[in-house]
Amino acid sequence: MQTGSNALHLAAFDGRLAAVKQLLEWDPKLVDARTKSGWWGPGATPFIYAAVNGHVEVLKVLYAKGGEDLLTQTDKFGRTALHKAVSYSRSAVVSLLLEWGGSALLDIKDKIGKTPWDEAASKPEIREIMVKYK
């Protein structure tokens, strides 16, 4: 089965900072590439892959190239990088994403109506980070 992942997805997933930089230099449009399927759902971007695995330095490089739009991009289930970071308890990523995007990110609903705030209901350490922006 073809997942639609490209080299940037894989480099972001693995936290390979030098590879991420090189790939973006060769083709900046890769920052917006979406998967067709895969472990983290169809429509996932390299930014979402980096968020899931807690790769803060990779997120910074991707954000510098793709800008604020990356913060609100969703997979096919309506889940943002913040939804994913909360789900996987990536506290450093949650902090960084909220620093960049602020409280508006907390209210983005996925396709079943859950916000990142809802996702953090059973994660007090994540809620502690988020409450500053609520």
Summary of the structure (lengths in Angstrom):
residues: 134
radius of gyration: 13.8
end to end distance: 41.0
largest distance: 42.5
contacts: 442
relative contact order: 0.13
helix: 62%
strand: 0%
